[in-house]
């Protein structure tokens, strides 16, 4: 019989696959599929449109409804330009920490979830356990929605989802939603000495960015709702992280491109924020076209992640609190795939080992203490599923 790997051994293997979001994750998926098959567990894949990536999901236990899903993602952020002390794709153990890209976000949890699925299978649990590993979470959770639909078509319907993003093993019942828009401004080039006859795409784009600055200031100054007040910060934020464009310093910029991202507090409508942005886009575009009719602004959505709303008598919350003993209220401002599962009809919660502050950092790590706490959580979960 194939040996059962420890959670640490599983994490070592997963980290060794450099599954940066811009690259394929198929080698990792192939390995996990084979490992589960060696233990008698049938896994299913759902491929991306270009077949270069795949989500993987599997089921252990009776073919019955009401199971628990352990949800993680397989992709990681790049290491380019980061000053790592060791190889980021080899787990390095020192000072009570496990260093490596993805150790905390979130291959550490993925390893624990795979371990738990195999243990549940061999233990003959009475209540099912399911595994869901997505792709492209780091670029807007774009791989999760088709994976969830495929799971609902292929597996017995589960009721509860635990998304293992790093939360220090606290029961996180709410998070902000997110949406982002690629904005491309097409101006008209002239020599900068007669700039009034052209349309400088960068300078008109700056008007949209300045609107975001003003809106952030207004949101910060407003009195938050009771629900929004739970978050840090307790308001919807607008953010531009990258911008590019222009040809030369003495030519009005023909193009400007940037992403406009929103992190929306629960209780506010993401569609309303989209319309507010598009209203500004239309106003700026009209100013451009008053100078050159062919000037325009193109906007396309790059991602949409619904917020996670605290549930009343939620099954996921009850389960996690029973295992962890954590009865405090926790919400976070980062987005996860939990909101997508919740929107699809599951009871969802975020609970995973490690500190989100270490995610995406050079020398990313998870402490051995937190990893062990995650392992203890999984042991307790499998025991509960045996006794169900």
N, C-alpha and C positions, 0 to 999 in steps of 0.2 A: 504493500500500500504506500502511496506517496506520502512523504512526511508532511506534517502540518507545520508550516512556518510560524515563528513567533511574530507578534506585531512588529517588533523592531526589524526582524529579517524582511518582513513584507515592506516596511517603509524603506529600507535600504534598496530593495529592488525597484520600487516605484520611483524613487528619487533618481535612480540611475538612468531613467528615460528622460531625455531633455525635451519635455513636451511643452515648449514655449508656444503660446497661442498662435503665433504666425506659422508654426510647423505642424506636422502630422502627429497624432497621438496613437496611430495604429499599432506600433510596436508594443506599447504598453497594453493596449486593449487585447492584443493577441496573447500576450503573456498571461494576463488576468483570466482570460477566457480559458486558456489551457490549464491553468492552476485549478480553477473551479471544476473543470471537467475531470481532472485527475481525482477529485474528491466526490465525483458523482453529481455535480450540480450543473445544470444546463443554463448557460448564459445566452442572452440575446443581444444583438447589436442593432443600432440604428445609425446609418451612415449619413454624413453631411451631403449636401447637394453635389459637391465635387468628388465625393467618395474618398477624400484625403483624411477624414476624421470620422470617429464613431463614438457614440455613447454606448455604454454597456449596462445591462440590467439583468437581475437574476432573482430567483425565488427559492427559499428553503422552507421546508415544513409542509403541512397539509395543503392540498389545493382548495383553500377556503378563503373566504373574505375576511376583512378586518385585520390584516397584518400591519406590521411596522416597517417603514421604509427608512433605510440609512442612506442619506443623499450627500454626495460629494462631487467635486469636479476634478478632472485629470489634468487640465492645463495650468501652466504657471506663467508668471511674468518674466520678461527677459532679464538677463544678467549683464547685458552690454554696458560697459563703462562703469560698472560697480566694482569697488575695490575689495574683492573677496580674499580672505586669508588662505582659503583652501579651495579645492575643486568644488564648485557649487552643486555638481551632480554626483557627488560621493558623500555619504553621510559621515561627518567627522564628529567624534565624541570627545568633548573636553569641558571641564568646569561644570559638570552636571547638566550639560546641554547637548542637544543633537543639532548640528549645523548642516544646512543643505537647502537648496532651492526647493520649496514646497514642503519642508518639514512641518511648518505651521499652517501653510495655506496652499493646499490642504491635504497633502499626501500622508501626513501623519494620521489624520482621521480616516482617510481612504484605507490605509493599512489596517486600522482597528476595525473598520466596517467589514473588510474582506475576512479578517480573522473571525469576527462574530458570525458571519454567514456560514463559514465552514463549521464552526463549533455548533451552531444551531442545527445544521444538517445532520451532523453526527450524533447530536443529543436527541434528535427526534422531537423537536419542539411541537407543542400542541397548537400554538398560535404562530402564523407564518412570519418570517423575516425576509425582507427584500432589500436588495442592493441597487442603487442607482448612481452611476458614474457618468457625468456629462462632459462635454467639451465646450470650449469657448465661453466659459463663465467670465473670464477676466476681460473680455471685450464686450460685455453687456449681457451676459446670460443668454446668448442667442442659441445655444445648443440645447437648452433645457426644454423649451416648449415642445419641439418635435419628439424629444425623448419621452416626455410625460404622456403625450398622446399614444406613442408606441407601447409604453408600459400598460396603459389602460386597455389597449387592444389585445395584448399578449398574456398578461398576468392576472391572477385573481385580484379583484379590487382591494387594495389596502385602505386603511382608514387614517393612519397616523404617519407623519413624516418628521424625521429628525434631521435637520440640515447641520452638518458638523463644522461650520465655519468657526474659527477660533473665538471663543467666548469665555475662556477660563472656566469651562464647565458650568457656567451659569445658564439659567433658563431664560433665554431672550425671547420675549413674546411679541416684540414689535420692531420694525425697522422702516426707514424711509424708502420710498420708491425712487426710481431713477429713470430718466429718459434723456437721450442725447440726439442732437441734430447736426449733421454735416451742413455747413453753410458755405456756398461758393458764390462769390460776388464777381461779376464780369463787368469790368469798366471799359474805358476807351483811352487808348494811349495817345498822348501828345507830349511835346517837350514841356518840361516843368516850368519854363518861363511863360508859357501860355496855358497854365494848368486849368484856367477857367473854361477853356474850350474842350477839355477832356473830362473824364470821370475817373478819379483815383479810387480804385477798388479798396485799397487799404484804408484810406481816410473815411470812406463811407462805411466800411466794415467796422471801423472804430466807433461809429455812432451806435451800432448794435451792442458793441461791448460796453460802451459807456452807459447804455440803457440797463445792461445787466448790473453794472456797478451801482447805479441809482436804485434799482429794484432791491438789491441786497441791503442797501442802507435803509430803505423803507421797511423791508421785512424785519430787519434787526430792531428797528425802533417800535414796531407794532407790538401790541399785547398778544401773546400767544394764546391759543385755545388750551383747554385743560389737557387734551391729548398731545398737542404739539409741545407743551411745556415739559413733557417727559423726556424730550430729546435734547441732544447737545450737538449743534445749537438748536434752539426751539423754533426754527423757521426754515422755510424753503430756501435753498441756496442755488445760485446761478453761477456757472464756472466755465471759463475758457482756458483750456490747458495747453493747447498748441495753436500756432498761427503761422501761415506762410504766404508768400506772394511777392509780387513786384519783379521788375526787370533790372532797373538801375536807379541810382539816386536822382538822376535828372530826367526821368520819364514817369509820367503818371502811371500808377500800377494798373495793369490790365486785369489781373486776377488777385483775389485774396481768398484764402480758404482757412476755416477754423471750425472747431467743434463747440457747440453751445450745449452744455449739460445742465440738467436740473436734478436736484435731490429734493423730492417733495415729501413734506410731512404728511402722515396719515390724516385723513379728514379733509384734505384739499384735493381737488380734481386735477389729475395730470393733463386731461384734455383742455381744461381752461388755461393752464400754463402754456400749452402748445399754441393755443389761439392767441394768447397775449403776445407771444413771441412773433407769430406770423403777422399780427397787426403791425408790429414795429417793422418787420421785414417789408411789408407792403408800403409803409410810409416812406422808408428809406429808398426803396426801389423807385417810387414815384419821383422823389427828388433827383435821382440819377437820370431817369428817363426824361426829365424836363431839360436836361443838358444834352443827352444823346439818347434817342429813343431805343437804340439797340442794346443799351445797358440793361442788366437784369440781375436778379438774385435767385439762385437755385437752392432749395432746402430739401434734404432727405433725412429720414430717421435712421440713426445708426444703432440705437438700442432702446428697449423699453423694459423696465423691471418694475412690476407693481410692488407697492409697499406691503409689509406684513402687518396686519391689524391684530391687536390683542383680541383673543377669542373669549367669549363667555362660556365657562364650563368646557373649555377645549380639552379634547382627549390627549393631544400631544403634550400640552402643558401639565396635565395631571400625571401622565406617565413619567415625564422627565423630573418633575418635582418629587415624585415618589421614590425615584432612584437616587437622585442627588441630595435630597433633603433641602434644596434651595427653595425658600418660599418668598424671597424678595422679588421686587419688580425690576426688570431689566429691559431696556430698549437700546438700540444702537442706530447710528446715522449711516452706516454703510449698508449697501444692498446685498441681498443673497437670493438664491433660488427658492427660498421658503415662500415668498409672496406668489411666485408662479404656481407652486404646488397648492397653496391655499386657494388661489383663483380657480384651480382645476377641481376643487371639491374636497381636498384633503384637510385634515386638521394638522397644522404645521407649527414648528418651533425651531429655534436655532440653539444648538448646544454642542460645543466641541472644545477640544483641548487647545491650550496655547493662548497667546496674547496677540490681538490683531495689530498691535503696535510693531510687531516683528515682521509682519507680512510685507512683502515686496522690498525689503531692506537688503543691503549687502550683508553677508554673514547671517542670513535669516536662520532662526533657530526656534526650537521648542524645548522647554525644560524637560528633563527626565521626570520630574515630579508631575508635571501636567500630562505628559504622555502616559505615565502610570495611572493617573487619575482617569484618563480616557479608557485605559484597559480595564480598570475596575468597573467603570460604568458599563462597558460591554459585557463583562462577566455577569453583572447583576441583571442586565437586560435579558440575556440568554436564559438565565435562571427563571425570570418572570415568565418568559415565553414557554418554558417547560412546564411551569405550574399553572398556566392559563386554563 
